[in-house]
Amino acid sequence: MPKFFALECVRPFAVSWSQALGHSVETWQELQFADGERQFLPRASVEGQAVCLVQALAGREPGEADQRWMELLLATGHLRDLGASEVWIVIPSPGYTRQDVRGSRREPLGLRHLAKALESVGVSGGIMLEPHQPAALENAFRVPMHSIDATGFLAWHAERVAHLTRRMVVVSPDSGGVKRAVRFARELGRRLRHDVPVAWVDKSRSSGRTWARSLVGEVGGRMALIVDDVVCTGGTLMEAARLCRLAGATGVGALAAHGVLAGDAPRALAEGMVDRLLVSDSVPGVAALAARPELAGRLFVESVAEFMAEAARQRLGRVVQEEIQGGPHADALTDRIQERAPLGSGGRESPPARAMARAPRRGVDQLSSGRRGAPPAPSSGKSVSSADRSPRPRSGNRRRTPA
């Protein structure tokens, strides 16, 4: 049976995630010295066992992202030093995924260097919820690192308020997120049984500042739903909302997988340019923001633990996956997810059961075994006997016996 560990900042999420899988999180001692140095001491033996390590990499305060990456490196290496056979990381909120591709000649590839560091301490692979660019994440790692698309999770929650109006439009706050917006619009339209159009904002970014230039698409007389992977300072979101309102949108809502909401983002959200923002609890500390009086009715934080639990069951490596699927609560988890449907959905499945069921299962067993499945059956539909399988001479290659 695998061991489940979590760093302190993400422990509440890890407890919900592991409980959804029918397991518990092991305890360990985290020491911090006067100069900031940290040390991790597991209280349970991990020798010869597979380990799942949960850590959130996004931070709301300066320096938190760097600290959490360092904690992940130290904890992973220490678990392997103690004899863990495998260490699989579960990352609900990504960090440094903006540095995944070069936008100009001298831009750094920070994600590649951090991936090499994790591989050097013995990480086996893992899953990450809604990275900035999934293909860049998977290319940065040489071990199986799977990106989890949050479209199903966000569409499931959007469906609960979509019944208020049929005139909706999905808006991407920049051209880079158009594919994400199209996926979301298709999933939401499938759930609502009618087409949902898509629009996007043409913007430019320089020296950390963002300028929204124009809105491509029709939003007049419609409820605009802005969809993004992360809301950090809220500048991109607020500019997109302003353009939507200038174009005649009847209201503006927003959904994002990760709500960092750093700096002046809470104040900007309280000003009311966006009617309501829904994010997951992937970033530690964001749930506390929803309790502020000025954000009541505007910020909604929903748990993504069950969605990530289903992703872990289908995407983690061979050893861990077999142990989890054979656990005592595996069937109960699937039944609970399928029963959890929003009001008015007609009993349809929740995002984990529906979105994860369509995803291909790409664990270590598939990546390393080299098997590609059984050969295709004969297309004629006739049974082939052993006599029919015997080789037959080809007429063009027959040799003539000399007379």
C-alpha positions in Angstrom: 0.0 0.0 0.0 1.4 3.4 -0.9 2.2 6.1 1.6 0.7 9.5 1.3 2.6 12.6 2.5 1.9 16.3 2.1 3.7 19.5 2.8 2.3 21.7 5.6 0.9 24.5 3.3 -1.3 22.1 1.3 -2.2 19.6 4.0 -6.0 20.5 4.2 -6.3 19.8 0.5 -4.2 16.6 0.7 -6.4 15.2 3.5 -9.6 15.7 1.4 -7.8 14.2 -1.7 -6.5 11.2 0.1 -9.9 10.6 1.8 -11.5 10.5 -1.6 -9.2 7.7 -2.4 -9.9 5.8 0.8 -6.5 6.6 2.4 -5.0 8.9 5.0 -2.1 11.3 5.0 1.0 10.2 7.0 2.4 12.6 9.6 5.9 14.0 9.5 7.8 16.6 11.4 8.7 19.9 9.7 11.5 21.8 11.4 12.4 25.4 10.5 15.5 26.9 11.9 16.2 30.5 12.8 17.8 31.2 9.5 14.9 29.8 7.5 16.4 26.4 6.7 13.8 23.6 6.7 14.0 19.9 7.5 11.5 17.1 7.0 11.3 14.0 9.2 8.7 11.3 8.2 7.3 9.4 11.2 6.5 6.3 9.1 8.9 4.0 7.3 8.8 4.3 3.5 11.5 1.7 2.7 10.5 -0.3 -0.4 7.2 1.4 -0.7 5.7 3.8 -3.3 4.9 7.3 -2.0 2.5 10.0 -3.2 3.7 13.5 -2.2 1.3 16.5 -2.4 2.6 20.0 -2.8 1.1 23.3 -4.1 3.7 25.4 -6.0 1.8 28.6 -6.4 2.1 31.3 -3.7 0.1 34.4 -2.8 3.0 36.2 -1.3 6.5 37.1 -2.7 8.9 34.2 -2.2 6.4 31.5 -1.5 6.7 29.9 -5.0 10.5 29.6 -4.6 10.1 28.2 -1.0 7.6 25.6 -2.1 9.7 24.4 -5.0 12.6 24.0 -2.6 10.4 22.1 -0.1 9.3 19.8 -2.9 12.9 19.1 -3.9 14.1 18.4 -0.4 11.1 16.2 0.5 11.4 14.2 -2.6 15.1 13.6 -2.3 14.7 12.7 1.4 12.0 10.1 0.7 14.2 8.4 -1.9 17.1 8.5 0.5 15.0 6.7 3.1 14.4 3.9 0.6 11.1 4.8 -1.1 10.8 2.7 -4.3 8.9 5.5 -6.1 7.9 9.1 -5.4 4.9 10.4 -7.3 4.1 14.1 -6.9 0.6 15.5 -7.0 0.5 19.3 -7.7 -2.8 21.0 -7.4 -1.4 24.5 -8.3 1.6 24.9 -10.7 4.5 27.2 -10.3 7.0 28.6 -12.7 5.0 27.4 -15.6 5.1 30.9 -17.2 8.8 30.1 -17.9 7.9 27.1 -20.1 8.7 28.5 -23.6 10.8 31.3 -24.8 8.9 34.4 -26.0 12.1 36.1 -27.0 15.7 35.2 -27.5 17.0 35.8 -23.9 14.0 34.6 -21.9 14.8 31.8 -19.5 13.3 28.3 -19.4 12.9 28.1 -15.6 10.5 25.2 -15.8 13.0 23.0 -17.6 15.7 23.6 -15.0 13.4 22.9 -12.1 12.2 19.7 -13.9 15.8 18.6 -14.1 16.3 19.3 -10.5 13.3 17.1 -9.5 14.5 14.3 -11.8 18.0 14.4 -10.2 16.5 13.7 -6.7 14.5 10.7 -8.0 11.0 11.8 -8.8 9.1 9.1 -10.6 6.4 11.3 -12.2 3.2 12.9 -11.2 0.1 15.0 -12.1 -0.4 18.7 -12.2 -3.7 20.5 -12.5 -4.1 23.0 -15.4 -0.6 24.1 -16.1 0.0 27.2 -18.3 0.8 25.1 -21.4 0.3 21.3 -21.0 2.6 20.3 -23.9 5.5 22.4 -22.5 5.1 20.8 -19.1 5.2 17.3 -20.5 8.2 18.2 -22.7 10.1 19.7 -19.8 10.1 16.3 -17.9 11.7 13.1 -19.0 9.5 11.2 -16.5 5.7 10.9 -16.9 4.3 14.3 -15.8 0.6 14.5 -16.8 -1.4 17.7 -17.0 -5.0 17.6 -15.8 -7.5 19.6 -17.8 -9.9 21.5 -15.5 -12.5 22.1 -18.2 -14.9 19.5 -16.9 -14.5 20.8 -13.3 -15.2 24.4 -14.4 -18.1 23.6 -16.8 -19.8 21.5 -14.1 -19.9 24.5 -11.8 -20.8 26.9 -14.6 -23.8 24.7 -15.4 -25.4 25.5 -12.0 -25.8 29.2 -12.9 -26.2 28.8 -16.7 -29.9 28.2 -16.3 -30.4 31.9 -15.5 -30.0 32.8 -19.2 -29.6 31.1 -22.6 -27.7 34.1 -24.1 -24.2 33.4 -23.0 -20.7 33.9 -24.5 -17.4 32.4 -23.4 -14.6 34.9 -23.4 -10.9 34.2 -23.4 -8.9 37.1 -21.8 -6.1 36.7 -24.4 -5.5 35.0 -27.7 -3.3 32.3 -26.0 -6.3 31.0 -24.2 -8.6 30.6 -27.1 -8.3 26.9 -27.3 -9.1 26.6 -23.6 -12.2 28.8 -24.1 -13.3 26.7 -27.1 -13.0 23.5 -25.1 -15.0 25.1 -22.2 -17.7 26.4 -24.6 -18.1 23.0 -26.2 -18.3 21.2 -22.8 -20.8 23.8 -21.5 -22.8 23.7 -24.6 -23.0 19.9 -24.5 -24.3 20.1 -21.0 -26.8 22.8 -21.7 -27.8 21.2 -25.1 -27.3 24.4 -27.1 -24.3 26.1 -28.7 -22.3 28.7 -26.8 -20.3 31.2 -28.8 -16.7 32.2 -28.1 -15.0 35.6 -28.1 -11.5 36.7 -27.0 -9.5 39.8 -26.1 -6.5 40.9 -28.2 -4.0 42.2 -25.7 -0.3 43.0 -25.4 2.0 42.7 -22.5 5.2 44.6 -21.7 7.4 44.9 -18.6 4.7 43.1 -16.5 1.9 45.4 -17.6 -1.0 44.4 -19.7 -3.0 46.4 -22.3 -6.2 45.1 -23.7 -6.6 46.5 -27.2 -9.8 45.1 -28.7 -12.5 42.4 -28.3 -13.0 39.9 -31.0 -16.5 38.4 -31.2 -20.0 39.4 -30.2 -20.9 39.9 -26.6 -23.6 42.5 -26.7 -26.8 41.4 -25.0 -25.2 38.3 -23.6 -23.8 37.1 -20.2 -20.0 37.0 -20.6 -18.1 34.1 -18.9 -14.4 34.8 -18.9 -12.3 31.6 -18.6 -8.6 31.4 -17.7 -6.2 29.0 -16.1 -5.1 31.4 -13.3 -6.0 34.7 -11.8 -2.9 36.3 -10.3 -3.1 40.1 -9.8 -6.4 40.3 -11.7 -5.2 42.8 -14.3 -5.9 40.7 -17.3 -9.3 39.7 -15.9 -10.4 43.2 -15.1 -9.4 44.5 -18.5 -11.3 41.8 -20.2 -14.4 42.5 -18.1 -14.2 46.2 -18.9 -14.1 45.5 -22.6 -17.1 43.1 -22.3 -19.1 45.7 -20.5 -18.2 48.4 -23.0 -19.4 46.0 -25.7 -22.8 45.7 -24.1 -22.6 42.5 -22.0 -25.5 42.1 -19.6 -23.2 40.7 -17.0 -19.7 39.4 -16.5 -18.7 36.2 -14.6 -15.3 34.5 -14.5 -13.9 31.1 -13.8 -10.3 30.0 -13.3 -8.7 26.8 -12.2 -6.3 28.6 -9.9 -7.0 31.7 -7.8 -3.7 33.2 -6.6 -5.3 36.6 -6.1 -2.1 38.3 -5.0 -1.4 42.0 -4.5 -4.4 44.2 -5.2 -6.5 41.5 -6.7 -9.0 41.3 -3.8 -9.6 45.0 -3.9 -10.1 45.0 -7.7 -12.5 42.1 -7.4 -14.5 44.0 -4.7 -15.0 47.0 -7.0 -17.6 45.0 -9.0 -16.2 44.9 -12.5 -16.7 41.2 -12.3 -20.0 40.0 -10.9 -18.7 36.7 -9.5 -15.4 34.8 -9.7 -15.2 31.0 -9.2 -11.9 29.3 -8.5 -10.7 26.0 -7.1 -9.0 25.6 -3.7 -5.8 24.6 -5.4 -3.9 27.6 -4.0 -3.3 27.5 -0.2 -5.0 30.5 1.5 -7.4 31.5 -1.2 -10.4 30.0 0.7 -9.8 32.5 3.5 -10.4 35.3 1.0 -13.9 34.2 0.3 -14.8 34.8 3.9 -14.0 38.6 3.7 -17.1 40.7 3.9 -16.2 42.8 0.9 -15.9 39.7 -1.3 -19.1 38.0 -0.1 -21.2 37.0 -3.1 -18.3 37.8 -5.5 -15.6 35.2 -4.8 -16.5 31.5 -4.7 -14.0 28.7 -3.9 -14.9 25.2 -4.8 -13.0 22.0 -3.8 -11.1 20.2 -6.5 -10.0 17.3 -4.3 -12.4 14.7 -5.8 -11.6 15.8 -9.3 -7.9 15.3 -8.6 -8.5 12.0 -6.9 -10.1 10.6 -10.0 -7.2 11.9 -12.0 -4.8 10.2 -9.7 -6.6 6.9 -10.1 -6.3 7.1 -13.9 -3.0 8.8 -14.4 -0.5 7.8 -11.7 2.1 5.1 -12.3 1.6 1.4 -12.4 2.4 0.4 -8.8 0.6 3.3 -7.2 -2.4 3.0 -9.5 -2.9 -0.7 -8.8 -2.8 -0.1 -5.1 -5.3 2.7 -5.2 -7.7 1.0 -7.6 -7.6 -2.1 -5.4 -8.3 0.0 -2.2 -11.3 -0.6 0.0 -13.0 2.7 -1.1 -12.3 2.6 -4.9 -15.9 1.6 -5.9 -17.4 3.9 -3.3 -15.5 6.9 -4.7 -16.8 6.3 -8.2 -20.3 5.9 -7.0 -20.1 9.1 -5.0 -18.7 11.1 -7.8 -21.4 9.8 -10.3 -24.2 10.6 -7.8 -22.9 14.2 -7.2 -24.7 16.2 -9.8 -25.9 19.8 -9.8 -29.5 20.8 -9.3 -31.4 20.6 -12.6 -28.7 18.5 -14.4 -31.0 15.5 -14.8 -28.6 13.1 -12.9 -25.6 13.7 -15.2 -22.2 12.9 -13.9 -20.0 15.3 -12.1 -16.8 16.5 -13.8 -14.4 13.9 -12.4 -16.5 10.9 -13.6 -17.2 12.5 -17.0 -14.0 14.3 -17.8 -11.6 11.7 -16.4 -13.5 8.8 -18.0 -12.7 10.2 -21.5 -9.0 10.8 -20.7 -6.5 8.2 -21.9 -4.8 6.3 -19.1 -1.1 6.8 -19.6 0.8 5.4 -16.7 4.3 4.1 -16.5 3.1 0.6 -17.4 2.0 1.9 -20.8 5.1 4.1 -21.4 7.6 1.4 -20.6 6.0 -1.9 -21.6 6.1 -1.2 -25.3 2.9 -3.1 -25.9 0.5 -1.6 -28.5 -2.4 -3.9 -27.9 -3.8 -6.9 -29.9 -3.5 -6.9 -33.7 -6.7 -5.9 -35.5 -9.1 -8.7 -36.4 -9.6 -9.6 -40.1 -12.0 -7.2 -41.7 -13.8 -9.8 -43.8 -15.6 -11.2 -40.7 -14.8 -14.8 -41.8 -13.1 -17.2 -39.4 -9.5 -18.1 -40.4 -8.4 -21.7 -39.9 -4.9 -22.9 -39.3 -4.8 -24.3 -42.8 -5.6 -20.9 -44.3 -2.7 -19.4 -42.4 -0.1 -21.5 -44.2 2.1 -19.6 -46.6 1.2 -19.8 -50.3 3.7 -19.4 -53.1 3.4 -16.3 -55.1 2.9 -16.8 -58.8 5.5 -14.3 -59.8 8.3 -15.9 -57.8 7.8 -19.6 -58.9 10.9 -21.3 -60.3 10.6 -23.5 -63.3 12.1 -26.9 -63.1 14.4 -27.5 -66.1 13.2 -30.1 -68.5 
